[in-house]
Amino acid sequence: GGDFARPAHGLIYEAVIRLHGRDNPTTPIAVASELERGGNLVRVGGAPYLHKLVSLAYPGPSAAYYANHIRGLARLEDFFNTAVRGAQRARTADPEDPDEAIGGHLAEVEQLLAGSLDDEDLDFGRFGDGLDEHLDSLEADVEKPFAVTGFEDMDALMRLEVGQLILAAGRPAMGKSAFALGVATATAATGRPVLFSSLEMNRREVTNRIIAARARVGFHHLKRGKAGMVDDDWSRIGRHLEHLRDLPLWMDYRARNTLGRIRARAKQVTRETGLSPLVVIDYFGLLEPDRSGRRQENRYAEATEMSRELKLMPRELECTVLALAQLNRGPEQRTDKRPVASDLRDTGALEQDADAVILIHREDAYDKTSVRSGEADLIVAKHRNGPTSVITVAAQFHFSRFVDMASGSA
């Protein structure tokens, strides 16, 4: 209805659709009665105008052609208005940060383009129409998961598939970034491209962490540079250098980032590789809202809106998104210090929108004398597509990584 240039024609069209949906006739008399019930008959010009429209109508077989023509004109009008807003945004943008204006405009254009894909109604139809194809797919060989975590028990418990939003959360210094980089490099090692958005760590720190984890070189050695390195460190790096260079891992170190920019980066990776990337965001609390939308009054409202956009991202990009998040001080108030999904900070929408929530917990972070020193629990607190569980891994922070307990020396 909103595609018509005249609002009256939109009201008439919607009345026709309502009647048709109820299997009622769509004659001028029936449409006039439907409009009268809604108090819109006078607004469209009365019953005489409906009869006039019928007299001017094109033959039935041409209806689809003209409907598509009207839809096309409406979309071009939307495109024109978007371009005008883009020009206005360009004139008023901060020259110190032009990317913010460009990112906001790009987000609007992407939303407009997404609307054209929705027109195809690929996601609408009778349930039974696709049932045979689905059963055939169950008999086929099991496809590889979209991404992997790199932990044997975790990958057996949950498959990272297209369209999923995975949250990994924990209190500060629990190892969230080490976990995220481990997932990113493990997935990249399978040949799947990965886009890692690092809002918290700069290029030097991320590079040192990846080298430490993959080559088993002391992170504290790398932080000191040449003064802290020994011959064995250089030898280990040399053995892994070719592998590290060839990883299909794209890094975005921009400290002030938005979901619109991250989407644009992901599409750039897809164009370069022909494959959708695993998108890793470190971390949600540092994301800025896209300025193309209305500025929210408080952080909670902004975070709730961004959580919704984060939920849509893996479906729009046909990928998996792993986002890190902070927990509030709830675990510190408990005797056992173990976190729960409701401890997520910023907004409760994160817990609701995520397909899976992984909470990272280390007992030795609270008790240095714990008998579980060097261990970490990956608590799968929510798993929409399977069971919840607790996966215990080894925390090797001198190598800036987590590893399976059975392969702690690998």
Secondary structure, DSSP 8 states (H G I E B T S, - for coil): -TTSSSHHHHHHHHHHHHHHHTT---SHHHHHHHHHHTT-TGGGTHHHHHHHHHHH---GGGHHHHHHHHHHHHHHHHHHHHHHHHHHHHHHS-TT-HHHHHHHHHHHHHHHHHHHHHTT-TT-S-GGGGHHHHHHHHHS-----SB--S-HHHHHH--B-TT-EEEEEESTTSSHHHHHHHHHHHHHHTT--EEEEESSS-HHHHHHHHHHHHHT--HHHHHHGGGG--HHHHHHHHHHHHHHHH--EEEE--SS-BHHHHHHHHHHHHHHHSS--EEEEE-GGG-B--TTS---SSHHHHHHHHHHHHHHHHHHHTS-EEEEEEB-SGGGGSSS----GGGBSS-THHHHH-SEEEEEE-GGGT-TT-TTTTEEEEEEEEETTS--EEEEEEEETTTTEEEEGGGTT-
